[in-house]
Protein backbone atom coordinates (compact mmCIF):
# COMPACT_ATOMS: atom_id res chain seq x y z
CA UNK A 1 0.00 0.00 0.00
CA UNK A 2 2.78 2.41 0.92
CA UNK A 3 4.60 1.73 -2.33
CA UNK A 4 1.44 2.61 -4.28
CA UNK A 5 1.03 5.88 -2.40
CA UNK A 6 4.72 6.66 -2.89
CA UNK A 7 4.48 5.92 -6.61
CA UNK A 8 1.50 8.28 -6.89
CA UNK A 9 3.08 11.03 -4.81
CA UNK A 10 6.25 11.30 -6.91
CA UNK A 11 4.47 12.31 -10.15
CA UNK A 12 2.22 14.69 -8.22
CA UNK A 13 5.22 16.43 -6.68
CA UNK A 14 6.80 16.81 -10.11
CA UNK A 15 3.51 18.19 -11.47
CA UNK A 16 3.16 20.74 -8.66
CA UNK A 17 6.80 21.78 -9.02
CA UNK A 18 6.34 22.42 -12.75
CA UNK A 19 3.15 24.42 -12.13
CA UNK A 20 4.92 26.59 -9.55
CA UNK A 21 7.64 27.50 -12.06
CA UNK A 22 7.21 30.31 -14.53
CA UNK A 23 6.08 29.53 -18.04
CA UNK A 24 9.41 30.29 -19.71
CA UNK A 25 9.73 29.54 -23.40
CA UNK A 26 11.78 30.49 -26.44
CA UNK A 27 9.34 32.09 -28.88
CA UNK A 28 9.70 32.83 -32.59
CA UNK A 29 7.85 35.56 -34.50
CA UNK A 30 4.67 33.55 -35.05
CA UNK A 31 4.43 32.51 -31.41
CA UNK A 32 5.02 36.09 -30.25
CA UNK A 33 2.36 37.50 -32.57
CA UNK A 34 -0.14 34.87 -31.46
CA UNK A 35 0.55 35.42 -27.76
CA UNK A 36 0.66 39.22 -27.90
CA UNK A 37 -2.31 39.75 -30.25
CA UNK A 38 -4.80 39.69 -27.39
CA UNK A 39 -2.77 41.63 -24.82
CA UNK A 40 0.51 43.52 -25.12
CA UNK A 41 3.41 42.58 -22.85
CA UNK A 42 3.75 44.25 -19.50
CA UNK A 43 7.44 44.74 -20.00
CA UNK A 44 10.22 44.15 -22.47
CA UNK A 45 13.60 43.31 -20.98
CA UNK A 46 16.63 44.26 -23.08
CA UNK A 47 19.38 41.77 -22.32
CA UNK A 48 21.62 42.85 -25.19
CA UNK A 49 25.18 44.04 -24.68
CA UNK A 50 25.63 47.72 -23.86
CA UNK A 51 27.13 48.40 -27.30
CA UNK A 52 24.10 46.83 -29.00
CA UNK A 53 21.72 48.84 -26.83
CA UNK A 54 23.57 52.06 -27.69
CA UNK A 55 23.75 51.27 -31.40
CA UNK A 56 20.06 50.41 -31.67
CA UNK A 57 17.87 51.77 -28.88
CA UNK A 58 14.81 49.75 -27.96
CA UNK A 59 12.18 52.22 -26.75
CA UNK A 60 10.34 51.44 -23.52
CA UNK A 61 12.55 48.44 -22.75
CA UNK A 62 14.14 47.87 -19.37
CA UNK A 63 17.87 47.10 -19.52
CA UNK A 64 18.62 43.76 -17.87
CA UNK A 65 20.56 43.64 -14.63
CA UNK A 66 20.56 40.94 -11.99
CA UNK A 67 18.83 43.14 -9.39
CA UNK A 68 16.03 44.24 -11.77
CA UNK A 69 12.65 44.32 -10.04
CA UNK A 70 9.47 44.08 -12.07
CA UNK A 71 5.83 43.37 -11.36
CA UNK A 72 4.73 41.21 -14.29
CA UNK A 73 1.03 41.79 -14.93
CA UNK A 74 1.12 40.25 -18.42
CA UNK A 75 3.62 38.47 -20.63
CA UNK A 76 7.27 39.41 -20.11
CA UNK A 77 9.42 39.55 -23.27
CA UNK A 78 13.19 39.12 -23.09
CA UNK A 79 15.44 40.18 -25.98
CA UNK A 80 19.17 39.43 -26.11
CA UNK A 81 21.95 39.16 -28.67
CA UNK A 82 21.91 35.34 -28.48
CA UNK A 83 19.01 32.97 -27.88
CA UNK A 84 20.74 31.22 -24.99
CA UNK A 85 21.32 34.58 -23.26
CA UNK A 86 17.65 35.48 -23.66
CA UNK A 87 16.63 32.09 -22.29
CA UNK A 88 19.03 32.47 -19.35
CA UNK A 89 17.56 35.87 -18.46
CA UNK A 90 14.03 34.51 -18.88
CA UNK A 91 14.82 31.61 -16.54
CA UNK A 92 16.30 34.01 -13.97
CA UNK A 93 13.10 36.08 -14.12
CA UNK A 94 11.05 32.88 -13.96
CA UNK A 95 12.64 31.93 -10.66
CA UNK A 96 11.67 35.35 -9.24
CA UNK A 97 8.13 35.26 -10.69
CA UNK A 98 6.77 31.71 -10.66
CA UNK A 99 3.70 31.08 -12.79
CA UNK A 100 4.16 34.15 -15.00
CA UNK A 101 4.51 33.76 -18.78
CA UNK A 102 7.97 34.82 -19.94
CA UNK A 103 9.07 34.69 -23.58
CA UNK A 104 12.69 34.72 -24.64
CA UNK A 105 12.71 36.02 -28.23
CA UNK A 106 14.25 33.53 -30.63
CA UNK A 107 16.35 35.52 -33.09
CA UNK A 108 16.71 38.61 -30.92
CA UNK A 109 15.94 42.13 -32.06
CA UNK A 110 15.16 41.32 -35.74
CA UNK A 111 12.49 38.83 -34.62
CA UNK A 112 11.06 41.33 -32.12
CA UNK A 113 10.87 44.05 -34.78
CA UNK A 114 9.17 41.70 -37.24
CA UNK A 115 6.64 40.59 -34.60
CA UNK A 116 5.97 44.20 -33.57
CA UNK A 117 5.44 45.18 -37.19
CA UNK A 118 3.00 42.30 -37.69
CA UNK A 119 1.08 43.32 -34.57
CA UNK A 120 0.89 46.95 -35.75
CA UNK A 121 -0.26 45.89 -39.20
CA UNK A 122 -2.92 43.63 -37.70
CA UNK A 123 -4.12 46.43 -35.43
CA UNK A 124 -4.31 48.79 -38.40
CA UNK A 125 -6.27 46.26 -40.42
CA UNK A 126 -8.66 45.72 -37.51
CA UNK A 127 -9.23 49.46 -37.22
CA UNK A 128 -9.80 49.75 -40.97
CA UNK A 129 -12.24 46.84 -40.95
CA UNK A 130 -14.35 48.20 -38.08
CA UNK A 131 -16.54 50.12 -40.47
CA UNK A 132 -16.76 53.57 -41.93
CA UNK A 133 -14.75 56.32 -40.39
CA UNK A 134 -16.00 59.87 -40.10
CA UNK A 135 -14.04 62.94 -39.14
CA UNK A 136 -14.18 66.70 -39.36
CA UNK A 137 -11.68 69.03 -41.04
CA UNK A 138 -11.97 72.32 -39.17
CA UNK A 139 -11.51 75.69 -40.87
CA UNK A 140 -9.02 76.74 -38.25
CA UNK A 141 -8.33 74.82 -35.08
CA UNK A 142 -8.41 77.98 -32.99
CA UNK A 143 -11.66 79.40 -34.40
CA UNK A 144 -15.20 78.56 -33.42
CA UNK A 145 -17.93 78.13 -35.97
CA UNK A 146 -18.69 76.03 -39.00
CA UNK A 147 -16.07 73.45 -40.02
CA UNK A 148 -14.39 73.67 -43.41
CA UNK A 149 -15.50 70.18 -44.38
CA UNK A 150 -17.28 67.27 -42.72
CA UNK A 151 -16.76 63.76 -44.09
CA UNK A 152 -19.34 61.12 -43.32
CA UNK A 153 -19.70 57.69 -44.86
CA UNK A 154 -23.51 57.97 -44.99
CA UNK A 155 -23.48 61.11 -47.18
CA UNK A 156 -22.57 60.69 -50.83
CA UNK A 157 -21.99 63.85 -52.82
N, C-alpha and C positions, 0 to 999 in steps of 0.2 A: 504494500500500500504506500509506504513512504517513498519507494523508488518511483512510483507513478506520479505522486505529487511533486517530487523533485524534478521529474522529466517534464512536467507541465509548467513548473515555475521558471525553469531556465529560459524557455522561449518567451514567456511573458515578461521577464526582466529585460531581455534584449529588445522586445517590442516597446516597452515603456522608456527605455533608454534612448531608442531612436526617435520616439515622439518628443522627448524632452529636448533633443538637439534642434538646432536651427535647420531650416530647409535650405541648405547651401547647394547651389548647382552652378555648373558652367553653362552659360546660355549663349546661343548664337543669335543672329539677327531675327530670324523667324520666331524663336522662342521669346525673345525680348518684346517684339511687337505684339505677340499674342498675350503675353502677361501684362504689358503696360497699356494695352488698348482700353481696358475698363477703368484703370486708375493709375495715375502717374506715380513714379517712385517718391518716397518721402525724402530720400537723400541719395546723392551720387557721391561716391568716395573716389577721389583721384589718387591712385596708388602709383602713378608714374614717377619716374625720376625727376628731380628738380629741373634739370635742363629741358626735359620734354614738356613739363608744365609751363616753363617760361616761354619756350618756342611756340607752343600752341595752347593757349589758355582755354580752360574748360569752365565756362560761366556757371555759377551757382553750385560748383562742386566743392566738397570739403577735402582738403589735402590730407592724405593718410598719415597718421602718426600713431604710435602704440598706445598713447594715453587719450586718444580721441573718444569723446563721449557723445553719443547720439541717443535719440529716443525714437526708434523706428516705429512709425505708425502705418507704414505701407511697405512695399518692396524696397529693399536697399540694393543699389547697383554699385558694383565695384569695377573700376577700370584701371588697368595697369599696362605696362609695356609688354609683359609676357603673361600668357595664360596662367602659368603656375604661380606667378606672383599675385595675380588677381584672386586665384583660388585660395592661396595662403592667407591673404587679407580677409577674404570672405569667411574662411574658417575661423580666424581670430575673432571676427565680429560675431560669428555664430555661437562661439563659446560664451560671449558676453550677453547675447540676446537669444536665448533658446526659444525655438518655436517660430521665429520670424523668418520670412522668406528673404533670402539674400542671393542675388545673382552676380556671379563673376562673369564679366563680358568676354566671351571667346573671340579673340581677334583684336581686342583693345579698342582704341579710339576710332579707327575706321569702321568697325562694326557698330559702335555706339552712334556715330554720326549717321550711318545708313539706317539704323533702326529709328533714330529721332526723325529723320527725314520722312520715313515711311509713316510714322505716327502723325506728323504734321500734314502730310498729304491726305491721309485718311480723314483727319479732322476737317480739313478743307473740303473734301468731297462730301462729308456728312453735312456740313453747313450749307453747301450748295444744293444738296438734295432735299433739304428740309422745306422746300417750297419757295414761293416767290418772295423776293426781298423788296421792300419799299424804303425809300429814304428821301430826305429833303435837301435840296441845294439852296442854302440861304443867299439872299442878295448880298448881305454883308454880315459877318458874324457878330458885329457889335451893334447893328441897328435892329430896331424892332419893326414889325410890320410884315407885309406880304413877302413870302419867299420868292426867290428868282424862279425856281422850278420845283415841282413836286412830282416824283416818279412813283407810280403805283402800278402793280401788275394787273389790276382789275380795269384800269382805264386804257383804252387803245385809241390813239390819235391818228 
